[in-house]
Every structure is written in C-alpha cells, then in structure tokens.
C-alpha cells in the first residue's frame, strides 16, 4: 500500500451509483427474477470500465470498481453464500429513531438458518476479472476492492442457527477469508468494510459503552483471524457510523473505540471526519497512538449531502491531519460510499458525487503544495 510520499494521495470508500439499466438488473437479481446472466455480466463490465475512467478523470489516485455488481455493500453476500432464510426481521430501533421518528429506516433482515457456505464464488472471480480489465492501462497509483466484514454480516443476518454469536462469527470469518485472499492474490488492495465497529446506535442501542467495546474487540479478533494469510500492507479498513443522512446524535465517539481499531490487521484506517457529528474528532489523533505501519484515510468529503465542498476546505482538513500524524501518513478520503445500496444511490446526485471527488483531488493538490513547500 502506497503512502503519500511526494503528494497527498486520494481515494474514496467504494460504492458509486450504478447506471439505470444495471440497477434494474440488480433489483431483479435480488428478487430472483434475473433472466439473462450473460447480459448482466456484460452490463457489469461496461459499468466498471466507465466508473474506473470517471474516477481517474476526477484525479482519484486509488480507485475501485464502484461496487457496480452489488445491490448493497453488505447484503450482496446473500446471492453468494448459502445459509440464509426468507423470514424478514426488523432492525433494532435506534436511539436517534426514538428521539426523531421521522428518521426510522427499517431495513428488513434475513436470518441465518443453516451453515454458512459458498454457493457461488464465481461472483467474486467475475468482479476481479471485470476490475482487471477496467484498470488495464489506466494511470492510477493503486486499485482496491471492497469486501464486507464478518461482524457486519452477523449484524445484517441475525443468528437463528449457531449455538452462540461467537460460533456464528467464527464461521462467517472462515467463509469470507476465501474472498479476502482472492482479492489480494489478484494484486488489489483489500478494503474490509467494518461499520460494525462503530454502529452501536444501529445494532446495539441499549448496550453500555463497556459492552460495546467488548463486541468491537471480539469482531476485530475474528477479522484478524480471517486476514491471517493476507500481508498487513495489502489491507485497509473502513469504519463508519452509517451512510444515511440523519441526526447522528447518538453516534459512539471515535475516542471510545480508536485504541481497538488500531489493533486490526490492516495498514490503513478509513473513517468519517467531514460531517457535522464527526469533524471535530481530528483532535483524537493528538493523543491516539497510530502504529508505525498504519496510515489514516480521513473523510474530508461528506457523502450525505449534495453540497460540493470547496477545495480550500478540503485542503484545510487534510493539512490538519498531516500536522498530527505526518503528511506521508494521510490519504484523503470520503466519509462513506455514495451508493451503498441501490435504493439509496440517488440520494446524492451521481454527477455531484463525481464533482465532489474532483474537488477532493483539487483540495489534495492544494494541500500538497502547502505541505511540500
């Protein structure tokens, strides 16, 4: 994984809007009504090639496939793994939703009812092939690919089969290990998406801070075991408090979990740092111990608003972090994905999302001029 040795590198969290035709196919596949798998694969390749080009044109240094083949950053595993039932369960009611009922987001959850196993690993292999083709000859620093964390799968698919949550977590980690290994073996940087490490308000709203820390520590232990054969320098981790726009009045503070996050078997930590609930947390890095092998990818662009950040603001945010951890240990990123689920992907106008990425690049260039002068 490259560092910002001569300029501030730029990246994003992963998901970007899918073209309308592909979005329809993703909906059909999720519903089990997709008729033409070959046409779907062709549309995926077309979309991945286009989105890679758009990222490069926006000046992004470290690009990905925009998660074009996935209907959701987490529940995509339902089309790839077996063991999930058809019953629909409700999410917990968050503390924010209790205070502000208008912001109730009741995602329907399918339980785990049988052993978790791969039923279609070819989808991972096709994603890898599409990205290899799309990035051939493209002038970027690096290429990454995302995969969901074990803890996130366990949250989205409640346990109805394994004896304990720990047994379920271990089983999911062993299954996902194959995906992690394949991505890195293909030559890509692996990004593990880990909102489970911060989303106390979503999944465990009634637990204490101490109880949630124990959950986070356990999730990281399972993740590290699943990453045991992956070189630490080939992995980065994204942690966030949810992609949706909302109150965020009960988000767990970064200071409560940062000492646990830096124990993960990764070389880069991506986290929210631009929205109004978390921008102040840059001060956490005044005292938090960042391991020597690790860099940070703070979000300097908010992914929940159509307001386009001025590059001067982006530059100021980058310089602030560089002053705390060193310029070479900062990669400029985005708070979360712009299209984490197909039903949410037009909340941020796709054209505005790409403009935001261009402003990210421009702001990083401004910061680089200041930091290397």
Number of C-alpha atoms within 10 A of each C-alpha: 19 15 17 17 12 11 19 28 27 25 25 32 28 25 23 26 28 26 16 10 11 24 20 15 22 24 16 13 18 17 9 10 11 15 11 10 11 9 13 18 17 13 19 26 22 16 24 26 21 15 24 22 17 16 23 19 13 18 23 27 20 22 27 28 29 29 27 29 26 26 26 21 22 22 19 19 21 19 18 15 18 17 16 23 15 10 11 12 15 11 17 16 18 22 19 20 20 11 12 13 12 10 15 14 15 11 12 13 19 20 21 23 18 14 15 20 17 18 14 14 14 11 16 18 14 15 21 19 13 21 24 18 13 21 20 9 8 11 14 15 14 18 20 25 24 25 22 22 29 28 27 22 23 20 19 20 23 18 20 16 17 16 9 10 15 14 13 22 23 18 18 24 26 18 16 23 19 15 20 26 17 16 23 19 13 13 15 21 23 27 27 22 25 26 24 27 27 25 22 25 22 23 17 18 17 15 13 11 13 10 12 21 18 13 18 20 18 17 24 24 17 22 25 18 16 25 23 13 12 21 13 19 16 21 24 25 25 25 22 21 26 21 19 18 12 14 14 18 13 18 20 17 14 20 14 15 17 17 14 16 20 18 14 23 24 24 21 26 22 28 26 28 25 24 18 10 16 18 16 11 15 17 13 15 16 12 9 13 12 18 10 8 11 19 25 24 28 25 29 29 30 25 27 19 17 15 13 18 19 14 22 16 16 25 25 17 23 28 21 15 22 19 13 16 17 14 24 18 23 28 30 28 31 26 28 29 24 29 28 24 22 22 12 14 20 16 16 18 15 18 11 14 24 20 15 23 26 21 23 34 25 21 26 30 20 20 25 20 13 12 18 11 5
